[in-house]
Amino acid sequence: EAQVTQNPRYLITVTGKKLTVTCSQNMNHEYMSWYRQDPGLGLRQIYYSMNVEVTDKGDVPEGYKVSRKEKRNFPLILESPSPNQTSLYFCASSKQGVGEKLFFGSGTQLSVL
Amino acid sequence: AQKVTQAQTEISVVEKEDVTLDCVYETRDTTYYLFWYKQPPSGELVFLIRRNSFDEQNEISGRYSWNFQKSTSSFNFTITASQVVDSAVYFCALSSYRAGTALIFGKGTTLSVSS
């Protein structure tokens, strides 16, 4: 089954404790992206990757890191999480990017205390 | 500027009513793409439709229909004979080369359908 898998589904952590949210897709997509969803703000892009080893900032990249060492994986790293990063996070992928339907993972609800 | 506006924050209807969700977009690109996604209470994002800027034909899929009007920069979504299972947050989104690779989302409309 074609899918984007992200883990964990729920995560509670404390300020400053490094964490990684994993994302993997099995559709051989070139493009992958991370979004965060906050009430009243909709979904905003954090980082995206057009291909392996190519990543770029989205609209809200501060406090986040990503890497794209393999086509299928695109982990999101919070090296020193803060309470304002409490949010619902979505990983997404598509064949090439602009104009393409995005396939989304099921989301990760992160709470930073 | 690339922007998507969903002016209706929340809509409440009773089952079997028709409901229209408004979406207005802004872009200077002549080639762009519009999307609707549904987010049910379970939280996942479900793709509903993709339309490119050169295709102004309206689309109907079962109880769902979409009206794309370039003259008013709108891409409205109508649910006919709404059902409780239609209760969700609905997002309109825009993709264009000027916006880069981001899918730009509106802030969403929460639809509540009661029985």
Interface residues (C-beta under 8 A of the other chain):
Chain A: Y31 S33 G40 L41 G42 L43 R44 Q45 Y48 M50 D56 G58 D59 L88 F90 A92 G97 V98 G99 E100 K101 L102 F103 F104 S106 G107 Q109
Chain B: T31 Y32 Y33 F35 Y37 G43 E44 L45 F47 R50 N52 F91 S95 S96 Y97 A99 G100 T101 A102 L103 F105 G106 K107 G108
